[in-house]
């Protein structure tokens, strides 16, 4: 990973702000806007600790380089499906956090095809309230042009310490909106006051309490 980080830095010279706000150890949720498949490559290369993402199970079954990458970063394979699949994804995330790990999530669920920031799904709030882990908001810019050579910006915000009952829908909605507001303040994106339901999204298992996305 050190060599990959060096090569990535030399090739793209990313602008990284606020990296010191990501705790060096202990459970933390890294919640980012979602512009590209490559977001799940950029964040692990920028953050000096392992950030675990969910990834479609088929990524572990085809494409040698892609399979190697997700295994090397400790990605958790998930299969798209019904609410049971969504709950399984959330449980896998809780397990990562319970072990003191860093878990990456895209509250929008799917990649934004028009550059706007969509309404967050409440799985991120359920995860934060259930685990008690702080949430570090992240704004990515420029990743939509990858793998072409381009200028990338990754901006981290102050950790959010969320409170409320994970079983309370109003608490989950309020926490999710707080997280999305923080991401929006960092990214400067125009807001879309609706969920991103683009069929070509990232394959997000959904449930009553929201969704957790995979690249």
Helices and strands as residue ranges (DSSP letters): H 2-12, E 15-17, G 19-21, E 28-32, H 39-46, E 51-52, E 54-56, G 57-60, H 64-72, E 76-78, H 83-98, E 102-105, H 123-131, E 134-141, G 143-145, E 153-160, H 169-187, E 205-207, E 210-212
